[in-house]
Amino acid sequence: MEGDWLAPLMFVGALILIFTGYPVALALGGTALVFAFVGVEMGMFDWHLLLAMPDRTFGIMSNFVLLAVPFFIFMGTMLEKSRLAEDLLTTVGQVFGPVRGGLAFAVVFVGALLAAATGVVGASVVAMGLISLPVMLRYGYDKELSVGVITASGTLGQIIPPSVVLIVLADQMGISVGDLFMGALVPGIALAGLYALYAGGVAFFQPHKAPALPAETLDIERRELVKRVFFVLLPPLFLILLVLGSIFSGLATPTEAGALGALGAIGLAAANRRLSWKALKETMDNTTKLTAMVLFLLIGSTAFALVFRGLNGDLWIEDLLTNLPGGVIGLLIVANLAVFILGFFIDFFEIAFIVIPLLVPAASLLGVDLVWFGVMLGMNLQMSFLTPPFGFALFYLRGVAPPEIKTSEIYRGAIPFIVIQAIGLLLIILWPELVTWSL
């Protein structure tokens, strides 16, 4: 039909604008307005469809599920700004220090905890890069192993609940946040275990790359260390378990649990005499900026989706994806490749708002379990954070790494962990029960 090319051209035009570095929310909204005008002139679009935008925008702003995003961001940022995350790294490092590869184990362990507390990759990578990397280098750890384990552990915030990524994915896919959290729990913990297993293997076969800390550096008595673990490690761990437990048990929605987590983080900072106006102001600033970015992206993507559907773009995408060779397998290959490649260039929020709504209808028509599909995409997004040359986690670490760390070393250090993440993705595909065990 005449004008059938308009929807594909709109999709390509939006991607071109995004890849040129233009703000994504404005690229999506601007593309929507331009193609709405073109569609009206060609008789392919009705201006009256845009009257739905105010209602959709109000629906976004009053979305109770998305309200969980600022709460979890606040919770994690407060733990970082009050230096409680720093205490965690120091204490766990002293616990594992006497063991070969102990500092790497500590980074993986704390990375998993920070993932459960922050849900934001940048905060975890920066915190561990500033605190752990100098210590690992000082005591003779291999540079590539050090930067690799830090960037990989920092990206666990993508997949371990209560991940902000999973909240956004659940909203865009129209599924329960609690179900997606429960489904991602085992794969997330298993991935952290694979990281630790790799670090242990390096320490065993190449001990010079991950030596134990000298006894004289552990200048803290065992009795004092036990007290420190009790007071430093257990309270944040209890808070995380309380937040996740309330969601999994059905006692609270993710939004209510997020509010509890934010309040609990303030309480922990106050109990440790770290609650200052400076820390509170920086936490609120960061939370506001990231939340505003998410909402602007969502409004821009809503305008794009409205015009795209008005031009029958949803039917084009649905027909394209459901008629791929191989059926479900073809869809999985295309979906994973698209998300992986786009992850080189654009942020996970942008992928969630642009690509996921296009993939979900086809997945539903082909009978794919959406909770499993969401966890699989979350694991894939995690890989894109580490992939050179555009992996965001690599940029975060490059910004805080000391000058003696070369960019090429950061790239090489990430490669073994990309392979591990690919193994994790393959395990999810081969054994869906890792995700669907609770459903």
RALINTA-V353312 format. One record per pair of residues at least 4 apart in sequence whose C-alpha atoms are under 8 Angstrom apart, sorted by sequence separation. I is the first residue (numbers start at 0). J is the second residue. If there is no record, write none. Layout:
# RALINTA-V353312
i = {I/I}
j = {J/J}
This chain:
# RALINTA-V353312
i = {3/4/5/6/7/8/9/10/11/12/13/14/15/16/17/21/22/23/24/25/26/27/28/29/30/31/32/33/34/35/36/37/38/39/46/47/50/51/52/53/54/55/56/57/58/62/63/66/67/68/69/70/71/72/73/74/75/76/77/78/79/82/83/84/85/86/87/88/89/90/91/92/93/96/97/100/101/102/103/104/105/106/107/108/109/110/111/112/113/114/119/120/121/122/123/124/125/126/127/128/129/130/131/132/133/134/135/136/140/141/142/143/144/145/146/147/148/149/150/151/154/155/156/158/161/162/163/164/165/166/167/168/169/170/174/175/176/177/178/179/180/181/182/183/184/185/186/187/188/189/190/191/192/193/194/195/196/197/198/199/200/201/202/205/206/212/213/214/219/220/221/222/223/224/225/226/227/228/229/230/231/232/233/234/235/236/237/238/239/240/241/242/243/244/245/246/251/252/253/254/255/256/257/258/259/260/261/262/263/264/265/266/267/268/269/274/275/276/277/278/279/280/281/282/283/284/285/286/287/288/289/290/291/292/293/294/295/296/297/298/299/300/301/302/303/304/305/306/307/308/311/312/313/314/315/316/317/318/319/322/325/326/327/328/329/330/331/332/333/334/335/336/337/338/339/340/341/342/345/346/347/348/349/350/351/352/353/354/355/356/357/358/359/360/361/362/363/367/368/369/370/371/372/373/374/375/376/377/378/379/380/381/382/386/389/390/391/392/393/394/395/396/400/404/405/406/407/408/409/410/412/413/414/415/416/417/418/419/420/421/422/423/424/425/426/427/431/432/16/17/21/38/39/78/79/96/113/114/117/127/128/135/136/140/157/160/161/169/170/174/200/201/202/212/219/227/228/229/245/246/251/268/269/274/307/308/321/324/325/342/345/350/351/362/363/367/384/385/389/404/426/427/17/38/39/78/79/95/96/114/117/136/156/157/158/169/170/202/245/246/268/307/308/323/362/363/384/385/387/427/16/38/39/95/157/158/169/201/202/245/246/323/362/383/384/385/427/157/201/202/342/384/385/17/35/92/95/114/136/265/321/341/384/397/16/92/95/113/135/166/169/246/320/359/35/165/245/338/397/13/92/110/132/243/13/91/92/132/165/242/165/242/338/393/13/88/110/132/242/393/12/88/91/128/162/242/161/160/9/88/106/128/159/160/239/9/87/127/238/388/160/387/159/160/334/386/9/106/124/158/159/238/124/127/158/238/386/124/158/159/385/386/5/84/124/158/159/385/123/124/123/386/121/155/235/330/385/5/102/120/123/234/347/120/120/327/382/120/155/119/120/75/78/118/119/320/327/338/342/382/2/88/110/114/117/118/152/326/381/382/113/114/317/321/327/339/343/2/75/76/85/107/111/114/115/118/316/317/320/335/338/339/342/343/74/75/84/88/103/106/107/110/111/114/118/152/338/342/378/379/74/75/79/88/106/110/113/114/118/119/151/317/321/339/340/343/73/75/111/115/117/118/119/313/317/321/335/339/343/71/72/85/103/107/110/111/114/115/116/117/118/343/344/378/379/71/72/76/106/114/115/118/148/343/378/71/72/79/114/115/343/111/114/342/375/148/296/300/375/296/300/375/144/293/297/296/371/374/371/144/370/371/370/141/181/140/141/139/140/141/139/140/177/139/140/177/139/138/138/177/177/111/176/111/161/108/160/107/107/107/71/72/104/71/103/104/68/103/104/68/100/67/100/99/65/100/64/65/100/99/99/65/64/100/103/99/101/100/101/99/100/101/99/100/101/98/99/98/99/97/98/96/97/96/97/97/96/116/93/112/115/94/93/90/90/91/90/90/90/87/86/87/83/171/167/171/74/164/168/172/70/77/164/167/171/172/83/171/67/68/71/74/78/67/70/71/74/77/81/168/172/66/67/70/73/74/77/182/64/65/68/71/74/75/182/64/67/70/71/74/78/63/67/70/74/77/82/179/183/81/178/182/81/81/179/174/179/174/81/172/80/80/77/80/172/77/80/169/77/168/76/165/73/76/165/73/76/73/165/73/164/72/158/69/69/158/69/157/158/69/157/68/194/157/158/157/194/155/193/154/190/154/190/190/60/151/189/59/150/186/59/154/59/153/186/56/150/150/56/55/150/186/185/186/52/185/52/146/184/182/183/182/52/181/182/182/182/49/181/48/49/48/178/48/44/142/146/147/151/146/150/45/147/148/44/143/147/148/151/43/44/142/143/146/147/43/145/146/147/124/128/132/133/143/144/147/148/143/147/28/125/129/142/143/24/28/31/35/121/124/125/128/129/24/27/28/31/34/38/120/124/128/23/24/26/27/30/24/25/28/32/121/125/24/27/28/31/23/24/27/31/9/6/6/5/6/7/6/3/3/6/18/23/18/17}
j = {7/8/9/10/11/12/13/14/15/16/17/18/19/20/21/25/26/27/28/29/30/31/32/33/34/35/36/37/38/39/40/41/42/43/50/51/54/55/56/57/58/59/60/61/62/66/67/70/71/72/73/74/75/76/77/78/79/80/81/82/83/86/87/88/89/90/91/92/93/94/95/96/97/100/101/104/105/106/107/108/109/110/111/112/113/114/115/116/117/118/123/124/125/126/127/128/129/130/131/132/133/134/135/136/137/138/139/140/144/145/146/147/148/149/150/151/152/153/154/155/158/159/160/162/165/166/167/168/169/170/171/172/173/174/178/179/180/181/182/183/184/185/186/187/188/189/190/191/192/193/194/195/196/197/198/199/200/201/202/203/204/205/206/209/210/216/217/218/223/224/225/226/227/228/229/230/231/232/233/234/235/236/237/238/239/240/241/242/243/244/245/246/247/248/249/250/255/256/257/258/259/260/261/262/263/264/265/266/267/268/269/270/271/272/273/278/279/280/281/282/283/284/285/286/287/288/289/290/291/292/293/294/295/296/297/298/299/300/301/302/303/304/305/306/307/308/309/310/311/312/315/316/317/318/319/320/321/322/323/326/329/330/331/332/333/334/335/336/337/338/339/340/341/342/343/344/345/346/349/350/351/352/353/354/355/356/357/358/359/360/361/362/363/364/365/366/367/371/372/373/374/375/376/377/378/379/380/381/382/383/384/385/386/390/393/394/395/396/397/398/399/400/404/408/409/410/411/412/413/414/416/417/418/419/420/421/422/423/424/425/426/427/428/429/430/431/435/436/21/22/26/43/44/83/84/101/118/119/122/132/133/140/141/145/162/165/166/174/175/179/205/206/207/217/224/232/233/234/250/251/256/273/274/279/312/313/326/329/330/347/350/355/356/367/368/372/389/390/394/409/431/432/23/44/45/84/85/101/102/120/123/142/162/163/164/175/176/208/251/252/274/313/314/329/368/369/390/391/393/433/23/45/46/102/164/165/176/208/209/252/253/330/369/390/391/392/434/165/209/210/350/392/393/26/44/101/104/123/145/274/330/350/393/406/26/102/105/123/145/176/179/256/330/369/46/176/256/350/409/26/105/123/145/256/27/105/106/146/179/256/180/257/354/409/30/105/127/149/259/410/30/106/109/146/180/260/180/180/30/109/127/149/180/181/260/31/109/149/260/410/183/410/183/184/358/410/34/131/149/183/184/263/150/153/184/264/413/152/186/187/413/414/34/113/153/187/188/414/153/154/154/417/153/187/267/362/417/38/135/153/156/267/380/154/155/362/417/156/191/156/157/113/116/156/157/358/365/376/380/420/41/127/149/153/156/157/191/365/420/421/153/154/357/361/367/379/383/43/116/117/126/148/152/155/156/159/357/358/361/376/379/380/383/384/116/117/126/130/145/148/149/152/153/156/160/194/380/384/420/421/117/118/122/131/149/153/156/157/161/162/194/360/364/382/383/386/117/119/155/159/161/162/163/357/361/365/379/383/387/116/117/130/148/152/155/156/159/160/161/162/163/388/389/423/424/117/118/122/152/160/161/164/194/389/424/118/119/126/161/162/390/159/162/390/424/198/348/352/427/349/353/428/198/348/352/352/431/434/434/208/434/435/435/207/247/207/208/207/208/209/208/209/246/209/210/247/210/210/212/252/253/188/253/191/243/191/243/191/194/195/161/163/195/163/195/198/163/198/199/166/198/166/199/199/166/201/166/167/202/202/203/170/170/206/209/206/209/209/210/209/210/211/210/211/212/210/211/211/212/211/212/211/212/212/213/214/217/239/217/236/239/224/224/224/227/228/228/231/232/231/231/232/231/351/348/352/257/347/351/355/254/261/348/351/355/356/268/356/253/254/257/260/264/254/257/258/261/264/268/355/359/254/255/258/261/262/265/370/253/254/257/260/263/264/371/254/257/260/261/264/268/254/258/261/265/268/273/370/374/273/370/374/274/275/373/369/374/370/278/369/278/279/278/281/373/279/282/373/282/373/282/373/282/285/374/283/286/285/377/286/377/286/374/286/287/377/289/377/378/290/378/290/416/380/381/381/419/381/419/381/419/384/420/423/294/385/423/294/385/423/297/392/298/392/427/298/392/393/301/301/396/433/433/434/301/434/302/396/434/433/434/434/305/434/435/436/437/305/437/305/306/306/438/309/306/404/408/409/413/409/413/309/411/412/309/408/412/413/416/309/310/408/409/412/413/310/412/413/414/392/396/400/401/411/412/415/416/412/416/298/395/399/412/413/295/299/302/306/392/395/396/399/400/296/299/300/303/306/310/392/396/400/296/297/299/300/303/298/299/302/306/395/399/299/302/303/306/299/300/303/307/307/307/310/310/311/312/312/310/311/315/344/349/345/345}
